[in-house]
Amino acid sequence: MKHNFGAGPCILPQEVFKQASQAVLNFNDTGLSILEISHRTPEFQAVVDESVRLVKELLNVPEGYSVIFLQGGASLQFSMVPMNLLASDKTAAYLDTGSWASKAIKEAKLFGNVNVVASSKESNYTFIPKDFTVPEDSAYLHVTSNNTIFGTEIFDFPKTSVPLVSDMSSDIFSRQINVADFGLIYAGAQKNIGPAGATLVIIKDELLGKVDRKLPSMLDYKVQTDGGSMYNTPPVFSIYVSMLNLRWLKAKGGVAEIEKENIAKAKALYAEIDRNPLFKGTCKVEDRSRMNVCFVMENPELEKPFLAFATERDIIGIKGHRSVGGFRASLYNALSITSVHALIDVMQEFAEKHG
Ligand SMILES: *Cc1c(COP(=O)(O)O)cnc(C)c1O
């Protein structure tokens, strides 16, 4: 068995892969593949409806919000958010906590003014800045709830009177959130939702149609919510497999239950990083991500041998992003505690040899 710690696209539950492969051959006993039916059939409409229902149920989405599946990944949301919410003579506030945040900032500057309220760039994004103020006339505040590359996570969202927009690509459905605190949430599917291709957007209806800039239909949240994710052909397979994965999550007991597992997994791995003299964490302890655990070795020369040692033992995808180096173990929902213990065992075995 391979233990897949990849950062994204990433592990999904085995039973979801099995069900998805069955539907490629024969979807719901229609004798047709999920890949060949029309997205306008009642069968596929039922898939979209159930996916939206599961998102609302699992995240307790209150009345007054729309849930849609778009394309273009989280990266297109970096543009769609300011296009739809930032008038050209207004200013949006952004918290700069990593590469994805700074890419979002770059796109927003194309549409209006950007006020970077705080940044941890100088420390190579090893912490979440907490001491900043958001001007009350900001169009919105944009944050990245989990910094996939640097391994930090926001546990206390900033309190602000302006709409809070969050890129939750790598921690959505991993922990409970209060959707009512947000104006807009977006996430590329490929980290805790399903396969790459779909992008989940949860938007407060009162933010729709606010900016009077001319928008291409495909990039207009109002057109997309009115079209119920089907203004054009949606990413049918990605939505279908996301539905299967959300069913899996619901059957497991939902977000509250998976959050407990995620806390236990992260706790076990960070404890080993802190205990084992060969390894050390890269981020401020209080901001450590539960989804992406970044660590390096005290002796960088041992990093290559450790990676080879781990790979031989079926530990996959732990090479760190080039901007941090070292290692990154991603502990998404479908990764079991057994895999975390397998990694811990390998770290201990390696330390015995090189300690
Ligand atoms: C992966 C990731 C992205 C990029 O997602 P795409 O769907 O590839 O555009 C953006 N933000 C965060 C936080 C991510 O983890």
The ligand as an SDF file (V2000), in Angstrom:
LIG
                    3D

 15 15  0  0  0  0  0  0  0  0999 V2000
   -3.8330   24.6160   -4.9750 C   0  0  0  0  0  0  0  0  0  0  0  0
   -4.2010   25.9690   -4.5320 C   0  0  0  0  0  0  0  0  0  0  0  0
   -4.5560   26.9860   -5.4370 C   0  0  0  0  0  0  0  0  0  0  0  0
   -4.5160   26.7870   -6.9410 C   0  0  0  0  0  0  0  0  0  0  0  0
   -5.5710   26.0250   -7.3370 O   0  0  0  0  0  0  0  0  0  0  0  0
   -5.8770   25.7680   -8.8790 P   0  0  0  0  0  0  0  0  0  0  0  0
   -7.1810   25.0590   -8.7890 O   0  0  0  0  0  0  0  0  0  0  0  0
   -4.7540   24.9480   -9.4190 O   0  0  0  0  0  0  0  0  0  0  0  0
   -5.9700   27.0780   -9.5630 O   0  0  0  0  0  0  0  0  0  0  0  0
   -4.9260   28.2030   -4.9290 C   0  0  0  0  0  0  0  0  0  0  0  0
   -4.9570   28.4390   -3.6050 N   0  0  0  0  0  0  0  0  0  0  0  0
   -4.6150   27.4940   -2.7120 C   0  0  0  0  0  0  0  0  0  0  0  0
   -4.6910   27.8000   -1.2600 C   0  0  0  0  0  0  0  0  0  0  0  0
   -4.2230   26.2350   -3.1570 C   0  0  0  0  0  0  0  0  0  0  0  0
   -3.8930   25.2900   -2.2640 O   0  0  0  0  0  0  0  0  0  0  0  0
  1  2  1  0
  2  3  1  0
  2 14  2  0
  3  4  1  0
  3 10  2  0
  4  5  1  0
  5  6  1  0
  6  7  2  0
  6  8  1  0
  6  9  1  0
 10 11  1  0
 11 12  2  0
 12 13  1  0
 12 14  1  0
 14 15  1  0
M  END
$$$$
